[in-house]
Amino acid sequence: MEARYSRNRIYLNAEEQEKIKNYPILLGGCGIGSVIAECALRLGFENITIIDGDQVELSNLNRQNYTVEDINKDKTAAIESRLKAINTEANIKVHNCFLSAENMADFISDHKIAINALDFSTDAPLEFDRICQENNIPILHPYNLGWGGLVTVIHAQGLSLSALKKPGGSFNEVNMVEYASSYLQFWGSHTTWIDEILDKYKREKEPLPPPQLSIASWTVAAMCTHLLFNIATEKEYKKFPEFYLSTILND
């Protein structure tokens, strides 16, 4: 095992380390995706494509992998610089554009795992999943719950998140969090703090994006990286409608 990854020993063997090195990952969105990208790169995933058309804003700095110097820069340029500073030999490809129904198919092929960190203000995330499933690509969905991280994996032959859409409505991240909370309550593991946060968010008078913390960004990054490893090395992992939730609250 090369010196860069020598401290990965025992946790990963040389064959696994080599396998993930060239395993092509696609990151749709580099908000929370910016943190996931670094965690995955440090484990040894060196073939990463990132797509986003946004610029860094001051409000991103409480939870995303950017600095004050990055404000007003394209997110893809800023995270590419960050990742290349960690590993100059990594194959980091970035595309400074927003994913849409018209261009998704062009970007998705040739990857083996996708991470859907897209903005749920449109149906683009569900369309992203649909095309990935058609191409036999599993999709990780990360959610920042502030004090905890939530991740579900959409399998190529499995259910899609559209199963959670309410009649006449559209799907967004709140639907997934509500589903997860109901699921846990059904199985006797009710997380009351999630319901309290959801209630307070719904009561906000302005149409604001969900509140998020750095704690969950890094928690989710670790969870996604572990899942990337499991999928790439053909180990077991839970698939939607199951999910992973990690928090020290209500333990």
C-alpha positions, 0 to 999 in steps of 0.5 A: 500500500502506497505511503499516502494510504499507509494509515488505512491499513487493516481497515482496507487491504491493498486490493480494496485500496487499489479498487477504489482508486479508479472507481468513478464517482459522480457528485451532482451538486457540491454544497454538502457534496463538497464535504463528501468529495474531500472525505472520499478523496482522503479514503482513496477515491481518486476518480471524482466528477463534480457538477454544480453551477452555483457560486460560494456565498457567505451563508455556505461557510457554516457547513460547506467545504469553502473559505472566505477567500472562495466567496463569489467563486464558482463552487466547482473551481473552489472545490477542485482547487481544494481537492487538488491541494490534497492529491495533485495526482487525483483525477478530479473533473468539474463541470460548472453548470446546473444539471437539467433534464436536457444534459443529465444523460451526457454526464451520468454515463461512465460512472459507477456510483452517483451522489445526489446532492441537488437542490430539491427546488425542481424535479431535477433530483428525481430525474437524476435518479431515474437516469442513473437507475436506467444506467444501473448506477446506485445513487446516494442521497445525503441529508443534513439534519443539523444534529445528525446525518441521514443517507439512503441509497437508491438501487438500480432495480429498487424503489425511487424516492418518487414513491414518497411524493404526495398526490398532486404534490412534488418531492423535496427533502422534507418528505424524506425526513418525515418518512424517516421519522415515521419509519423510526417511530413505527419500529420503536425508535422515535426521534422526537428532536427531528419532529420538533425541528420539522415543526419549527421549520414549517412554522417559519413565515418566510420561504427559507431553505432548511436549517443545516449545521456543520455537524451533519455535513461531516457526519453525512460525508463519513456515512457516504464515504463508507457506503461508497467503499461498501458498494465499490468493494461489493459489501452489503449495504441497506437500500431505500426504503431503508436508510442510515441515521447517525446522531448522538441524540436520543441514544 
